[in-house]
Amino acid sequence: MAMSDEVLSLRTLGWRWPGATEPVFDGVNMALKAGEHVLLQGESGCGKSTLLALAAGVRVAGPGQVSLLGQDWHALPSVQRDRRRADHIGCIFQQFNLLPYLSVLDNVLLPCHFSTVRAQRAGASAAQRQARAQALLEALQLAPALWARSAAQLSVGQQQRVAAARAFLGAPELVLADEPTSALDEARRDQFMALLLTVCREAGSALLLVSHDSRLAVHCHRTVRWSALQSGAVPSLGGT
Ligand SMILES: Nc1ncnc2c1ncn2[C@@H]1O[C@H](COP(=O)(O)OP(=O)(O)OP(=O)(O)O)[C@@H](O)[C@H]1O
């Protein structure tokens, strides 16, 4: 894989919590190509959310290297990390992190307030950006009657759709998703994943999806099991 194709690269990455005697993980090697959809599957507590925080540059201490679009997070001061994350990464986390007092539409538009890169990609004018946000909500099948409601008034499944629309607004190169279907039953899980992957393909984003649920594998290009991460034999992702 050419370096220029890599959106995310983890090299000999490790993490140990302060005060802990053992690392959560060590020697992790992994890479994501542009537009790739990858499921990282592992049991609860193995370290998936911690790895996502390192991938996003939210945590930067520890051995190894994490590069986003060829730039090592470790080399950047915190303000630049925040800007780079806003420009290039969309996040769908378990708690969705919606602002409860903002409307659905304003929640989706948040990336445009934090990143001029995302704003420009979403549309040249405020009206175009709003139309793009609405198109994403429609694609994720969130009814227009809900768009003016505050996020706090939505069901969990509806909040998931808002979080997904927000993650893909402005077509970030990488979207990180942490157990995005954990609150859904089987039918809703598959429907949500199908919609998620549709907007992901349209945005051209690479997707790193972490979950304990191996049934999500059918929705992704490749699955990597947590146990394969530290083998040292997979400088790029080896499908399992
Ligand atoms: N803030 C923290 N301080 C100390 N240890 C932590 C902290 N957060 C998580 N851990 C520990 O780090 C390990 C990995 O946690 P992490 O949340 O990354 O796992 P996970 O695979 O995402 O789990 P789950 O699938 O249940 O969300 C666990 O043993 C957890 O107890």
The ligand as an SDF file (V2000), in Angstrom:
LIG
                    3D

 31 33  0  0  0  0  0  0  0  0999 V2000
   -9.9450    6.2290   32.3170 N   0  0  0  0  0  0  0  0  0  0  0  0
   -9.4760    4.9920   32.5470 C   0  0  0  0  0  0  0  0  0  0  0  0
   -8.5700    4.7630   33.5250 N   0  0  0  0  0  0  0  0  0  0  0  0
   -8.0800    3.5420   33.7660 C   0  0  0  0  0  0  0  0  0  0  0  0
   -8.4300    2.4350   33.0610 N   0  0  0  0  0  0  0  0  0  0  0  0
   -9.3140    2.5900   32.0780 C   0  0  0  0  0  0  0  0  0  0  0  0
   -9.8810    3.8640   31.7760 C   0  0  0  0  0  0  0  0  0  0  0  0
  -10.7510    3.7170   30.7260 N   0  0  0  0  0  0  0  0  0  0  0  0
  -10.7120    2.4030   30.4220 C   0  0  0  0  0  0  0  0  0  0  0  0
   -9.8630    1.7290   31.2220 N   0  0  0  0  0  0  0  0  0  0  0  0
   -9.5360    0.2900   31.1380 C   0  0  0  0  0  0  0  0  0  0  0  0
   -8.8730    0.0730   29.9030 O   0  0  0  0  0  0  0  0  0  0  0  0
   -9.2950   -1.1730   29.3380 C   0  0  0  0  0  0  0  0  0  0  0  0
   -9.8180   -0.9250   27.9320 C   0  0  0  0  0  0  0  0  0  0  0  0
  -11.0080   -0.1390   27.9980 O   0  0  0  0  0  0  0  0  0  0  0  0
  -11.7870    0.2800   26.6710 P   0  0  0  0  0  0  0  0  0  0  0  0
  -12.9330    1.1310   27.0830 O   0  0  0  0  0  0  0  0  0  0  0  0
  -10.8170    0.8510   25.6990 O   0  0  0  0  0  0  0  0  0  0  0  0
  -12.2820   -1.1510   26.1390 O   0  0  0  0  0  0  0  0  0  0  0  0
  -13.3580   -1.4880   25.0200 P   0  0  0  0  0  0  0  0  0  0  0  0
  -12.8110   -2.6390   24.2530 O   0  0  0  0  0  0  0  0  0  0  0  0
  -13.7130   -0.2700   24.2480 O   0  0  0  0  0  0  0  0  0  0  0  0
  -14.5970   -1.9520   25.9030 O   0  0  0  0  0  0  0  0  0  0  0  0
  -16.1690   -1.9370   25.5390 P   0  0  0  0  0  0  0  0  0  0  0  0
  -16.3510   -2.8140   24.3260 O   0  0  0  0  0  0  0  0  0  0  0  0
  -16.7920   -2.5350   26.7800 O   0  0  0  0  0  0  0  0  0  0  0  0
  -16.5870   -0.5120   25.3080 O   0  0  0  0  0  0  0  0  0  0  0  0
  -10.3170   -1.7610   30.2910 C   0  0  0  0  0  0  0  0  0  0  0  0
   -9.6690   -2.7270   31.0900 O   0  0  0  0  0  0  0  0  0  0  0  0
  -10.7740   -0.5790   31.1160 C   0  0  0  0  0  0  0  0  0  0  0  0
  -11.1330   -1.0080   32.4150 O   0  0  0  0  0  0  0  0  0  0  0  0
  1  2  1  0
  2  3  1  0
  2  7  2  0
  3  4  2  0
  4  5  1  0
  5  6  2  0
  6  7  1  0
  6 10  1  0
  7  8  1  0
  8  9  2  0
  9 10  1  0
 10 11  1  0
 11 12  1  0
 11 30  1  0
 12 13  1  0
 13 14  1  0
 13 28  1  0
 14 15  1  0
 15 16  1  0
 16 17  2  0
 16 18  1  0
 16 19  1  0
 19 20  1  0
 20 21  2  0
 20 22  1  0
 20 23  1  0
 23 24  1  0
 24 25  2  0
 24 26  1  0
 24 27  1  0
 28 29  1  0
 28 30  1  0
 30 31  1  0
M  END
$$$$
